[in-house]
């Protein structure tokens, strides 16, 4: 079977949940035994989101191969359970960079390099490339932004051309739109959707499937009206009502038979493909998710807590670990800059676990160090991720090793005790984009450690995104006072995991376990942490 393509556009408004829709559709098609990959096409000029502030863009998701990508890739991995890569996230910046590099190399010699055809051709090549490197039945390509945005135009032209070249049996266009409810009129309104589809038509794209976000159910007359004015079959008008959780969406779509419509259009009638989706495990997971036996309050201490997407993979990792352990986790978001020695106890007194989040820059750093100390002294389960681990090391060095001026050189360049320092190969780097220690590195786990009990494996691979490290020249001061470095990278000798054996659950990790949690496989560090917090 040739790879089939589903192009997903969005209309009327941003934040309709295109990423969740794509992830859910992907899951649904996989439950028919198809091999699916999902790709995000982002129209901004940054080569990748790695240089953007989380307030601008939300979390940066890091893939196994070390690409800094859009947070939607996190949803794709969590829903589908398999890895994405650099090829799953394309940006206008990356497309232009490649075209300009080719121009400089003389590959277009004699020609004027233009948006049409050169940029469009590059976008098309990126979309198709995924199918050249992997055996895939379906590729879902999510076009970022909203139809009508100037910057999305080349992407719409690229999918128009691909759809024309491939034909409707191989390429399908989906439009995710909003049907607002006007309380004053007491009605759901279809006009914005009609306009949005007209705009899409003006670019030469007729949607095959209309997915309608709405706060209220779409009654049959309304569906017929939408179908009639937007030129789609009535059964291709899909309702996407607000769901109890994002993990309910694949089931919502399955109930409406979206997968059948798609299989029909793609003429996938192969007997080897089950006619009904196998969503048994998914349904059980959703049931567990909605019927927790316990509730536990855990603090998430970070400096981007007011942005709901800044710690997406962490918050979803908690949800997935909670479903596995039957615990409902109430996250108490704490702005690290607000924490002081004086108010720490009052702010954190009713939490059963504390997570200190990753981050960059000095704002809120003393609050994180104070929090790590508070969890250590009060025996509260503590998970420090990346900067969270670094803060725990600073607090331990200051309090327990007599190194009062211990710090990270990220915040205090001339600290006499740089317990966290820049890696040697980072010292020569000036460029900020894509130059951190990124992606998967091995971590060898000491057999007699809590980390070993949690992983039950001697060697694991985890994803990274950092420049600074535990300083191996100072490490022995911490070890002498009872800290255990239970995870080490075998090639470089760099610290990956630190733990405190005298504490019930105190673990810091230099890597990001949150990037590896999936629905089928919540990360063991999160499940263990949640279990420890829930049993207090
Ligand atoms: N700023 C720290 C470093 O670069 C931590 C990074 C992080 O938390 N992802 O090492």
Boltz pocket constraint, residues with backbone or C-beta under 6 A from the ligand:
constraints:
  - pocket:
      binder: B
      contacts: [[A, 357], [A, 358], [A, 359], [A, 360], [A, 361], [A, 385], [A, 386], [A, 387], [A, 388], [A, 410], [A, 465], [A, 466], [A, 467], [A, 468], [A, 469]]
      max_distance: 6.0
